[in-house]
């Protein structure tokens, strides 16, 4: 028994070392080490072995469980950015809803634009920020929003901000550090929207896609197929990681240069917790950490397989007051929409 405990002790130290290396590694800008942002996806998965080890050591050697408490502390924050812990607060008449939705060019289902329009109307979405929009098919949805801006402005395939409130200024944004021409270089925009209580700058971004398709993650039937599929998926994730690292630098600059409070939203193709996320937390708040609720996982093909990663984010300036954020469980795209609720004033603390 003593030899087994010694072996388990060393394995536990290895587990903690891997956790620490993963946490530190995820903070490295991915333009320097392409693929390193995958670590931010893997870190929350280490919570299970740490919990098992913690319970084991509490039973046999309580002092050794401190190592696992340290590991769980490293995982706690990244876990909170992806998994909802809150409950929905009461809906008030003066709240404003901002949604981010990668609509997959309306190819997911028949009449997808009309169905998304029906959802937006039913859900009282005031500002709808979309990625991968196909303008030629958007008419049924566009008619619900009198103010609409696109980037690029004259292309069928773009990002878009649809608003029920006036847009007084807007512009496409370009990731100038990307040399290749195309959607990845031009998939960003801003719009200054006049809300009833403030003017805000909406930043709608789409970082370079991983290129993963649903069929890339089909069930495998042997160990060799599992390894081959895993290597293929990881290579796809890593191949565009450098682009996302370069795009991150632009996003931080756009946030810093804004003359108005910012609502940053979009498809980041990565889980919160990496280099960009920590840099943004110096300027913005993530309402999902304490006020996230509802469905887990914003990328449906992964969520369907039990991998509940939130790769769509909405963050905002401290001057703005969010009252909850949730992922709506609808299947009109390969993404699920992320909805953030804002109120004119901070919520009053609940009385006991």
C-alpha positions in Angstrom: 0.0 0.0 0.0 2.9 2.4 0.9 4.5 1.9 -2.6 1.1 2.6 -4.3 0.7 5.8 -2.3 4.2 6.9 -3.3 3.4 6.3 -6.9 0.0 8.1 -6.7 1.8 11.0 -5.0 4.2 11.4 -7.9 1.4 11.0 -10.4 -0.5 13.7 -8.6 2.5 16.0 -8.8 2.7 15.4 -12.5 -1.0 16.2 -12.9 -0.5 19.5 -11.0 2.5 20.3 -13.1 0.6 19.7 -16.3 -2.2 21.9 -15.0 0.2 24.7 -14.2 2.0 24.4 -17.5 -1.3 24.4 -19.4 -2.5 27.5 -17.5 0.7 29.4 -18.2 1.0 28.2 -21.8 -2.6 29.3 -22.6 -1.4 32.9 -21.9 1.2 32.9 -24.7 0.1 34.9 -27.8 -0.7 32.4 -30.5 1.1 34.3 -33.2 4.3 33.2 -31.5 3.4 29.6 -31.0 0.5 28.6 -33.3 -1.8 26.1 -31.6 -1.0 27.2 -28.0 -4.6 28.6 -27.6 -5.8 25.0 -27.6 -4.6 24.8 -24.0 -7.4 27.1 -23.0 -9.8 24.5 -24.3 -8.1 21.7 -22.4 -7.6 23.4 -19.0 -11.3 23.0 -17.8 -11.2 19.3 -18.7 -8.6 18.7 -15.9 -11.1 19.4 -13.2 -12.3 15.8 -13.2 -8.9 14.2 -12.4 -8.2 16.8 -9.8 -11.6 16.2 -8.1 -11.0 12.5 -8.0 -7.5 12.9 -6.6 -8.7 15.5 -4.1 -11.3 13.1 -2.7 -8.8 10.2 -2.6 -6.2 12.2 -0.6 -8.8 13.6 1.8 -9.6 10.0 2.6 -6.0 8.7 3.0 -3.6 11.6 3.3 -5.5 14.9 3.9 -2.3 17.1 3.7 -1.5 15.9 0.2 -4.9 17.2 -1.0 -3.5 20.7 -0.9 -1.8 20.0 -4.2 -5.2 19.4 -5.8 -6.8 22.4 -4.2 -4.0 24.4 -6.0 -4.9 22.7 -9.3 -8.6 23.3 -8.8 -7.9 27.0 -8.1 -6.0 27.3 -11.4 -9.0 25.8 -13.2 -11.8 27.6 -11.4 -11.7 30.9 -13.3 -11.5 29.3 -16.9 -14.3 27.0 -15.8 -16.5 29.9 -14.7 -16.0 31.6 -18.1 -17.6 28.6 -19.9 -20.1 27.0 -17.6 -23.2 28.8 -16.4 -23.7 29.1 -12.6 -26.4 31.8 -12.3 -30.2 32.0 -12.6 -32.1 34.2 -14.9 -33.2 37.5 -13.2 -36.6 39.0 -13.7 -37.1 40.7 -17.0 -37.8 44.4 -16.8 -39.4 46.6 -19.5 -36.4 48.9 -19.9 -33.8 46.2 -20.6 -32.0 46.0 -23.9 -30.9 42.7 -25.5 -27.8 42.3 -27.6 -27.3 39.0 -29.4 -24.2 37.6 -31.2 -25.0 34.9 -33.7 -22.9 33.2 -36.4 -25.7 32.4 -38.8 -23.6 30.2 -41.2 -24.8 32.1 -44.2 -28.4 30.9 -43.6 -27.5 27.4 -45.0 -28.3 25.4 -41.9 -32.0 25.0 -42.5 -34.6 25.9 -45.1 -35.8 29.5 -44.6 -33.1 30.0 -41.9 -33.2 33.8 -42.3 -37.0 33.9 -41.7 -36.7 31.5 -38.7 -33.9 33.6 -37.2 -36.0 36.7 -37.7 -38.9 34.9 -35.9 -36.6 34.0 -33.1 -35.2 37.6 -32.8 -38.7 39.0 -32.7 -40.0 36.5 -30.1 -36.9 37.0 -28.0 -37.1 40.9 -28.3 -33.5 41.2 -29.6 -32.7 44.9 -29.9 -29.3 44.6 -31.5 -28.3 41.5 -33.5 -24.7 41.1 -34.4 -24.1 38.4 -37.0 -21.1 36.7 -38.5 -21.1 34.8 -41.8 -24.2 36.6 -43.0 -25.3 36.1 -46.7 -26.9 39.4 -47.5 -28.8 38.1 -50.6 -30.8 35.8 -48.3 -31.2 38.2 -45.3 -34.3 40.1 -46.5 -36.8 38.3 -44.2 -34.6 39.1 -41.2 -33.5 42.6 -42.3 -37.1 44.0 -42.5 -37.3 43.8 -38.7 -34.3 46.2 -38.1 -34.4 49.7 -39.6 -30.7 50.3 -39.0 -28.3 47.9 -40.6 -24.5 48.0 -41.4 -22.2 45.5 -43.0 -18.5 44.8 -43.3 -17.3 44.7 -46.0 -20.0 47.1 -47.2 -20.2 45.9 -50.8 -19.8 42.1 -50.5 -22.5 39.5 -50.2 -20.7 37.6 -47.4 -19.9 39.7 -44.4 -20.5 40.5 -40.7 -23.4 42.7 -39.9 -25.0 44.7 -37.1 -28.8 45.1 -37.1 -30.3 47.5 -34.7 -33.7 48.9 -33.6 -31.9 52.0 -32.3 -30.2 54.7 -34.5 -26.7 54.1 -35.7 -24.9 57.5 -35.9 -21.5 56.3 -37.0 -20.1 53.1 -38.4 -17.2 51.6 -40.3 -15.7 48.3 -41.4 -12.5 47.4 -39.6 -9.6 45.6 -41.2 -7.1 43.2 -39.6 -4.2 44.9 -41.5 -1.6 42.5 -40.0 -3.2 39.7 -42.1 -1.7 39.8 -45.6 -4.0 37.4 -47.4 -7.1 39.1 -48.8 -10.5 37.7 -48.0 -13.2 37.4 -45.3 -10.7 36.7 -42.5 -9.0 40.1 -43.1 -12.3 42.1 -43.2 -14.6 40.3 -40.8 -14.9 43.1 -38.2 -16.8 46.4 -37.8 -18.1 48.9 -35.4 -21.3 50.9 -35.0 -22.1 53.7 -32.6 -25.6 53.0 -31.4 -27.8 55.6 -29.6 -29.5 53.8 -26.7 -32.1 55.5 -24.5 -29.6 56.0 -21.8 -26.2 56.2 -23.6 -24.3 56.0 -26.8 -22.3 52.7 -27.1 -19.9 51.4 -29.6 -20.7 47.9 -30.8 -17.6 46.0 -32.0 -18.7 42.9 -34.0 -15.8 40.6 -34.8 -15.2 37.2 -36.3 -11.8 35.7 -35.8 -10.3 33.2 -38.3 -12.3 30.0 -38.5 -10.8 26.7 -37.5 -12.2 25.1 -40.6 -13.8 22.2 -38.7 -16.8 20.6 -40.2 -19.3 18.4 -38.5 -18.1 15.3 -40.4 -14.6 15.9 -39.1 -15.9 14.8 -35.7 -17.8 11.7 -36.7 -17.7 8.7 -34.4 -14.6 6.5 -34.7 -14.5 2.8 -34.4 -10.9 2.0 -33.3 -8.0 3.3 -31.4 -6.1 4.1 -34.6 -9.1 6.0 -36.0 -9.4 8.0 -32.8 -5.8 9.0 -32.9 -6.0 9.9 -36.5 -9.1 12.0 -36.0 -7.7 13.7 -33.0 -4.5 14.7 -34.8 -6.5 16.0 -37.8 -8.8 18.1 -35.6 -5.8 19.5 -33.6 -3.9 20.3 -36.8 -6.9 22.3 -38.1 -7.3 24.1 -34.8 -3.6 25.1 -34.8 -3.3 26.0 -38.5 -5.3 29.3 -38.2 -4.2 30.0 -34.6 -1.5 32.4 -35.7 -4.1 34.5 -37.6 -6.2 34.7 -34.4 -3.2 35.9 -32.5 -2.6 38.7 -34.9 -6.3 39.6 -35.0 -6.3 39.8 -31.2 -3.8 42.7 -31.2 -6.2 44.7 -33.4 -9.2 44.0 -31.2 -7.4 45.2 -28.1 -6.5 48.5 -29.9 -10.1 49.0 -31.1 -11.4 48.6 -27.6 -8.8 51.1 -26.2 -9.4 53.7 -28.9 -13.2 53.8 -28.6 -14.7 57.2 -27.6 -17.8 55.4 -26.1 -18.4 52.5 -23.8 -17.9 49.3 -25.7 -19.9 46.1 -26.2 -17.5 43.7 -27.9 -19.2 40.7 -29.3 -18.6 38.0 -31.9 -17.4 34.6 -32.9 -13.8 34.3 -31.4 -13.3 30.6 -32.4 -11.7 30.0 -29.1 -12.7 29.5 -25.5 -12.3 32.4 -22.9 -9.2 32.1 -20.9 -6.4 32.6 -23.4 -4.1 35.5 -24.1 -6.7 37.7 -25.8 -9.3 37.1 -23.1 -6.9 38.1 -20.3 -5.8 41.2 -22.1 -9.5 42.3 -22.7 -10.3 41.8 -19.0 -8.1 44.8 -18.3 -10.7 47.0 -20.1 -13.9 45.0 -20.3 -16.1 42.7 -18.1 -17.4 39.3 -18.9 -21.0 39.0 -17.6 -21.0 35.2 -18.2 -18.7 34.7 -15.2 -21.2 35.5 -12.5 -24.4 36.0 -14.5 -24.3 33.2 -17.1 -27.2 30.8 -17.2 -29.1 28.4 -19.5 -27.6 26.1 -22.1 -24.0 25.2 -22.1 -21.8 25.4 -25.2 -22.2 27.8 -28.2 -20.8 25.6 -31.0 -23.5 23.0 -31.6 -21.4 20.2 -33.2 -19.1 20.1 -30.2 -21.9 20.6 -27.6 -23.8 17.7 -29.2 -20.8 15.5 -28.4 -20.5 16.7 -24.8 -17.8 19.3 -25.4 -19.5 22.4 -24.1 -17.1 25.1 -25.3 -18.3 28.7 -25.5 -16.5 30.2 -28.5 -18.8 33.1 -28.9 -18.2 36.0 -26.4 -19.8 39.3 -25.4 -17.9 41.6 -23.1 -18.6 45.2 -22.2 -17.1 48.3 -20.6 -17.6 48.7 -16.8 -19.8 51.7 -17.3 -22.5 49.5 -18.8 -24.7 47.3 -16.6 -25.5 43.8 -17.7 -28.1 41.7 -15.9 -27.4 38.3 -17.4 -26.1 36.4 -20.3 -27.3 33.1 -21.8 -26.9 30.8 -24.8 -30.2 30.2 -26.4 -30.7 26.5 -27.4 -31.9 26.8 -31.0 -30.6 24.9 -34.0 -30.9 27.4 -36.9 -27.1 27.5 -37.4 -24.1 25.5 -36.3 -23.7 28.1 -33.6 -26.2 29.0 -30.8 -26.9 32.7 -30.2 -25.3 34.4 -27.2 -27.7 36.9 -25.7 -26.7 39.6 -23.2 -29.3 41.7 -21.3 -28.5 45.3 -20.3 -30.2 47.7 -18.0 -29.9 51.4 -17.6 -28.8 51.1 -13.9 -27.1 48.4 -11.9 -29.4 45.8 -10.3 -30.3 46.4 -6.7 -28.9 43.7 -4.4 -31.5 41.1 -3.4 -32.9 41.4 0.1 -32.6 38.4 2.4 
